Amino acid sequence: MMIRKLFIAVISACLSISALAAESQYDEAVSRAPFVTLSAQKHHKAKTPIEPFINSALPNPPKSKYAGPLYSLSHNYPAKLPAAGKFPWQKVTGNKPITQKKSKAYVEALKKYISKDMRTLLYNYDKWNAEKAGWYQSIWLGAEREPIHGLYVGSGFPAGTLTGQTFDLTTYVFTMYDKRAAVTLNKIWGTTEKRAYAPNLTNPGAQFAEGSVIIKFAFVTPCGADWSPMTGAASWPMYFTLSPTNGSGNNPVRSKCKNNGSNGTSADPVVTDVYLMQFDIIVKDSKAAPDTGWVFSTLVYDKKAPGKDAWDKMIPLGATWGNNPDVINTKPSALTPPAKVNLKLTENWINPKAPPYAVSTLGWDGRLSGPNDGAVVTPAWAGTHYYPKGLSSVGCLGCHSSAQYQQKSFLLPSTTFPPQVINAPGSSANQAMVLTVPGSDDWMKWFQSRDGSTPMDKGKGQIGLDYDMVTSFKAIPVWEAALKARQGK
C-alpha cells in the first residue's frame, strides 16, 4: 500500500505516465489516482483528442456551489525579453556567488519581488488577470487541470510522512512563469496551434534567460482542524474528483474540515477547499549559481510566524544552487528520514527555524526538498539493503536536473527506467522501489551540478531542458501523444 501511494506521489508530482515505456508497471497505482490516469498514454490508447489550449477538461462547477471567477490559461507568451533592470536578489549577492550566510536574505528578496501579484491571486481572485500581471502557464495540461484555479494533482502522502500528519493527504499544484521565463515558452511552443504541434526543442531554444522566475504553489487537503500546521493557512476552492490519498475527503466522519470533498467520488468532481503549504521560487541567476545557473528556493507555511496574513507567514525553508558532488556521506543520519542537515553542503541552506513538518522530507544529507516533494522513498531497496522507514534521495535540484529530451532516466536514482519494485523481505504485498546504492557512481548521476544545457544522459540529439520540470515531464509527453493521435498512429 505504501509503495502504491509513493508511485502516485512521485509520478503525479513530476511525470506524465506516457513518458514511461512500461506503463503496466504502474497500472495498479495509477488506478487509485483518477487524474493520473488522464495521462498522455491513456489518451493515445483511447484515441482521445488532446487540445493544447483548453482550460480544463472538467465541466465548470454548478453555480449553486461556486459562482466566482474561473481559471483561464495564460498562453499568449511574449516574443521579446522585457528590459532586465536590476533585480533585488542581485543586490543581496552583489552579482557574486550566493553563500549560505546570504541565502535567507536572497529568498526573502525573491518573495518580496512577487508578493504584490501573489496577494492579488490569493486574496482578490476576481481582480486577477494573469497575462496583464505578466504571468503564464504551460499549454497541453488542460486534461489534468481543474476549472476554478487550474490546479492539478501534485503528490500523495500516507499518514505519518510529515510531522503530526494523522491523515493521508494529497497536494495540488499550480505553476507559473514570469515574462522573462515565458519568452522561452514562446520559443518552444509558440502561440498558435500549428506551432504547438511543432515545438522547438533545441539548444539554445529551450534555455531560459537570466532573471527568469518560475513559481509553484502546493496546496494540501487537510485544514488546521485535521492537521495542526495548517491552522490559518491561505485557502483556495477547487473543483476536482477525489484522489485516493485525500484523507479528508475519504474520511468524512473523522474530518473536521468544511468543504472537505466528502460528497465527491473518484468519478464525480466536487468543490473542495485546499490549503497553501508550500511555495517554490526558482530563478535563473548564473552569477549566484555559476555551476547550475539556477537558485531553487522554497517557502513553507509557519502558523507561528509573525505577520498580518497567511502570505506573511510563508517563511523560507531553504535554498539550493548546486549539488556538492564532492560531499559523499553515507552515514545513517544522511540517509534515514528525517535526514540531518550536513553543513558541509556549501551549496545548500536549510532554515534552522523552519517548522518541524517542513524538514520531514529533506533529501540526502539534508539537501533542500520541501514537504510537497518526493525526496523520501518509503519503503526502498538500495543495493542489498532494505529501508522500511524510507530512504532520503534527491532534493529539488537533483530531481529537476533530469529534465531533458528524450527522457531516459527517472526523477529519482532508480536502477531502471521505468523504476522497478520488489517485495519487502518476507512480504508478498509491501513492495519497495529499487534505487541505486547511495554514494555509488550510479547514485551520483543525480547529484551533479550541471548547467541547464547539459542533459543528464549523454547521446546523440539529447537536449537539456534547463531544469524545467513542467515542460519535460508534463507538456512534452502530452504533445507526443497528441501528435501520434493526429497522425493516426
N, C-alpha and C positions, 0 to 999 in steps of 0.2 A: 504493500500500500504506500509506503514511504517513497519508494522509487517511482511509482506512478505519479505521485504529486510532484516529485522532483522533476520528472520529464516535462510535466505541464509547466512548471516554473521556468525551467531553462529554455524550452522550446518557445513558449509564448512570449517570454521576455526578450528573446534575441533572434528568433529564427522562424521563417515561414517553413512549414513542413515540406514544401515542394523542393527545397534545397537538399533534402535528404534522399540519397539514392535508394535506400531500402526502407520505404515508409512503413512497411509491415512491422518493423521493429517497434513502432510507436502506436500501433492501432489501438491497443487496449488503453494506453494512457490518454491518447487523443480523444477517445470516445467519452472521456469524463470531462472534457472542456469543450463545450459546444462551439465556441468561436475559433478554437484552434482548428477544428475540422473544416472551417471555411478557408482552407489554405489554397494556394495556387494549384497544388497537385490534385486536390479534390475537385476543384473547378474544371481542371483539364480532363480528368477521367469522366466527369459527368457532362462534358462539352457545354459547360455553363458559360454564357457570355461574361466577360470581365471588362469593365469600363474604367479608364484611368482617372476620370474626374468626378465620379459620384461622391456625394457627401457621406451617405450611409446606405447600406442595403436593407436595413431595418425600416419599418414604417415609422412615421412620426408618432409620438405618444398621444394618447387621447387628451383633448384639451381639458377634460374634467380632471385629469391627473397632473398635467403640466401645460401651462399656457404661455410660457416665457419664450425667449429667442432660441433659435436652433442653430446648430453648427453649420458653417459654410466654409468649404475648403478654399483656402487662400493659395492659389497656384499661378497667379499672374507674375511669375518670377521676373525680377529686374534683369536687364541685359548688361547694364554697366554698373561698375562699382561706385558707390557713393564716396564722397570725399572722406578720407580716413580721419583727419584731425588727430588730436591727442587723446588717447584712451586713458581713463582714470587708473586702470590697473597697471599701466606702464609707468605711471608716476611712482607707484609703490616700489617697483624694482629698478627704476632709473634706466629702463631698457637693457638691463643686465639679467643674467640667470636668476631665477627665483631661488629663495632659500627657505628652509623650514621656519626661520625666525620671521620671515615676511609673509608667510603663507596665509595666516589669518587675515591680515590687512588686505591681501590680494583678493581673497574670496569675498570679503566684505565690500571691496570696491566693485567687483562684478555684480554683487547683489544690488548695490545702490544704483548701478548703471541701468538695470532692467526694472527696478521696483515700481516706478510710476505706471508702466504698462501692465505689470503683473497685478497691481492693486485693482486696476480697471477690470481686467479679465476675471479676477477672483470675486470682486465685490460689486461691480457695476456691469454685469454681463450685457444688459440692454444697451449700453453705450459702447460696447466693444466692436471694433472693426479691424480685423487682423491686418488686412492689406494697408489700410490707412495708417495703422500704427507701425507698419514695417515688419510684420511677422508672417511667415509662410510655413506650409506643411508639405510633406511628400505626397505625390499622387500615387495611385494604384491601391490604396489601402481602404477604400470605401466598404469592402466586404467585411472588414474587421472592426470598423468604427460604429459607435452608437450615435444617434441623431441629435442629442442635446448639446454635447460638448466635443464630440469626436473622439472620445476615449476608446481605447481598445485594451484587451486583456494584457496585463504585464506578467505577473508571476503568481504562483500559488504556493503558500507555505503551510505545512501542517502545524497544529498547535505545539508550542514548545520551541519553535525555531528561534523566536525572538523573546527577549526577557519579558516575563509576565504575560505572555501570549497564551491564553487558555482556549481560544477559538482558532479553528482553521481560518485562514484569511486569503483573500485574493487582492492583488493590486491592479489598478487600471491606470494607464499611462497616456500621455499627450506630449508630443514632441513638436517644437517649432524652431525655425531657422530665421535669423535676422536678415536684414537686407544684403549684407555682405556675403553671408553664407548662401543666401538664396540665388545669388548670381551663379554659383556652381550648380545648383539645381537646374537653372536655365541652360547651362552648358550641357548638362547630362540629358535632361528630359524636354527642354524647350517649353513652349506654352500651347502647342497645338496637338491634336490627336495624331497627326502624321509624325511629328517629332517624338511624341510619347512612345510610339511603336518602333522608333529607330534611335535609341539613346546613343549618346556619345560616351562610350566607356573607354576612355584613353587617358594616358598621361600626356600633358598636364591637365586635360579637360576635367578630370574628376578630383582635382586638388582644390582646396579652399584657400581663399585669400587671407592674408594677415588681418587680424582683427575680427574674423568671422566668429559669431557667437551662436551656439546651439543649446537649447534648453529642454528640459524634460520634467514634467510633473509626474508624480507617482502617488495616487490616492489608494486608500485601503478601505475594506468593507466594514470593519468594526469601529463603532464610535467609542467615546470615552467610557460609556457605561459598560461596554463589553471588554474594552482594553484600555486601562487607565492612561497610558502615554498619549492617547488621542483626545483627552479631555480638552475641549476648547479649540480643537483644530478647525481650520477652514474646511468648508463642506461644499460639494457640488452634487446636484442631482444628475443621474444618468438614466437612460432607458435601455436596459440590457436583459438578455436571458441570464439565468443563474449559472455561475461557474460551480463545479463540484467542490472547490475549496473555499467557497463563500460561506463561512461558518455562520454568519448572522442570518443569511437567507435560508440556509438549510436547517437551522435550528431555531425556529421562531419562538418556541416555548422558552428557551433559555435566553435568547437575545433581548436586551433592554433598549435596543436602538429603534428609533422611529424610522419608517420607510426603509426597512432592512431587506426588502426584496422577497419577503416570505410568501408573497402572493404569486410570484413568478415560478417558472419551471425552466428546465434546460431547453425547452422549445418556445415558451411564451415570455416575451420581454415584459419588464415591469419597471416602474420608476423606483430607483434605489438611491439613497444618499451614500456618498463615499467621502473620505476624509483625507486631507493632504498630509502625508507623512514625510515625503522626500521630494527634493527639487535639485536637479543636476544642472550645472552650468559648465560648458566646455568652451574654450576659446583658443583660436589659432594664434599663438604667440611664440614665434621661433626665437625671439631674444630671451624670453623667460625659460623656454624649453628647447634648447638648441638641438637635442638629440631626436626628440619625437615631433616637435613643432606644436604640441598641444599641452595645455594645462587643464586637467579634469578637476572639478570641484563638486562637492555635494553639501547641500543644506538638509537638515532634518528638523522636524518639529520638536520643540522642547517646551512643555507646558509651564515649566518653572522659570523660563527666561523672561526678562523684563520686556515691556512693550505694550503698545496700545491695542494691538490686534494680533491675530494668529500669524500674519505675514511677518510682523516684527519678531515673532518667536521662532521663525525658521533660522536656525543658527548653523554655522559651519561644522560639519562633521570632519572634513579634511580636504586635502588636495593632493594630487599626484601629477608628476610631469615626466617620469621616467621609471623604469622597472628595476634599476640597480642590479643588472645581471651578474655583477661580481659578488653580490651578497647571497650566499647559498647556505641557508640554515635549515637543517632537518631535525631539530630537536622537537619533542612533542609540543612544546609551547608555541612553536611556529605553525604546526600542522593541525592541532586539535582545536576546534572552535569552542569558545571564542579565542582566536589567535592573539597572542601577546604582541604588542607593537614593538618592533625592533627599531631602535633609534639610529641604527647604522644604515638604515634605508634613507639616504640623504635626499632622495627624490620623492619623498612621501612624507606627509604630515597628517597626523590624526589629532583632533582637538581633545585634549585630556578632560575637558569639561562637557563632552558630548553625553547625552542621556544614555543609560545602560543598554536599552534596547537597540540603539543605533550602532553599537560596536559588537553586536552578537554575531554578525556575519562578515567580519573583515576577511580579506583574502590572506594568502600565505604570508606568514611573518608579519601580519598586521598591515598589509597593503590595502589602500582605500577600496572599499566595496560597501555600498550602502545597504540598508535593510531590504530594499526592493530588488537587489541584485543577486545573482546566482553563484556567488563565490564558494559557498559551502555545499558540498555534495554529501548527502546522507541517505543511506549508507554508501560506502565506497570500497572498492578493491583497488589497490595500487601495488603492483609487483606481487609479492607473496603475502601482503598484509591486508587484513580486513579492518575497516574503520566503522564500527557500528554507530558511533556517535558523530560521524561526519569527518570530512577532510577539507581543510581550508585550501582553496586553489587560487585561480586567477582573480585579481582585482579588476577594477574598471578598465584600466589602461590595457592590461593583457587581453581581456575579452575583446575590446574594440580593435586591438592590433590584428585580429584575424579577419578584419573587413577587407575583402578582395574579390576580384572577379577573374577567373572562376573560383567558386568556393571549394576548397579541398580539405580544410581542417575544421574541426568542431570549435565551438566557442571556449570550451574547457579542455584541459590537457588529457584528452582521451586517447586510448591506444589505437582506435579505429575511427573512420568516418563513414557512416554514422556511428556513434558510440554503441558499445555492446553492454549487456548486463549479464551477470551470473548470480546464481543463488548464494545467499549468505551461508556460512558453514552450518551444516545440519538442518538447513531450512529448504523447503520446496516452494516457498512463496515470497519471502522477503528478499528481493533482488537488489543487487548493488551495481552501480555504474563502474566500469573498469577504466581506471585512469593510469597514466604513466607513473613511473617511480619518482616521487618527489626528489628534486635535485639532480636528476639524470639529464643527459643531453636532450632526450625527447621532451621531458618536462620543461626544460629551459627554453624550448622553442616559443613558449607563451610568455616568457619573461625577458624578452629583449627590448631594446629601446630603438625601434626602427623609425625612420622618417615616414611620413604618410604615403609617399610614392613607392615605397618598397613593400611588396606583398610578403605575407608570411611564408607562402610556399613558392619555391622557385619553379620556373618552367616557362616555355615559350608562350607569349601572349598574356601572361599573368599581369594583372593590373592592381596596384594598391589603391584602395578607395579611401585613403586619408582618414581612417578611424571612424568612418560614417556607418554606423550600425544599421540605421533605418534603410538606407539605400542598398547596402549589401545583403542584409538578412531578411528584409521585408519587401521592398519595392521590386528589386530585380527578379526574384523568383516569381512574383505575380506577373510581371511583364513577360517573362519567358513563357509562362503558361498561356497568357493571352495571345502571344504571337503564334504559338503552336495551334491554339484553337482557331485562330483566324486563318491559318494555313491549312486547316483541316487535318492536322497530324494527331 
